[in-house]
Every structure is written in C-alpha cells, then in structure tokens.
Amino acid sequence: MNTYGWIMMTVSVSAVLMLVSFCLVKVLSLPAVEMEDIKGPLEIDTQDTDDAD
C-alpha cells in the first residue's frame, strides 16, 4: 500500500473511532431516569384476538 492509502486508512479509522467515542460519551453521560418517569404502553384493544380461531 502506498502513502496515500495509509493516510486514507488512518483518517477513516480515526474518524470512525472518534464518532463511536462521541456517541458512547453522550449515551453514558445521560442522567439517571426515575421509575416514575417511565411510561408504559397504552392499553389499546385492537380486537384482533377476540376470534382467534
């Protein structure tokens, strides 16, 4: 591989690693969520199980 190939590979790998690191820091530094803040799904009756046979 020539010099240009090594430069492109280094820049590409560095960019991917920086993006992954940025995303991990953003996700792992989120504040803790209290159980009262978590909302369950609505009780929606779609009536698709009334006559299941």
C-alpha positions, 0 to 999 in steps of 0.5 A: 500500500502506498502513502496515500492509502495509509493516510486514507486508512488512518483518517477513516479509522480515526474518524470512525473511532472518534464518532463511536467515542462521541456517541458512547460519551453522550449515551453514558453521560445521560442522567439517571431516569426515575421509575416514575418517569417511565411510561408504559404502553397504552392499553389499546384493544385492537380486537384482533384476538377476540376470534382467534380461531 
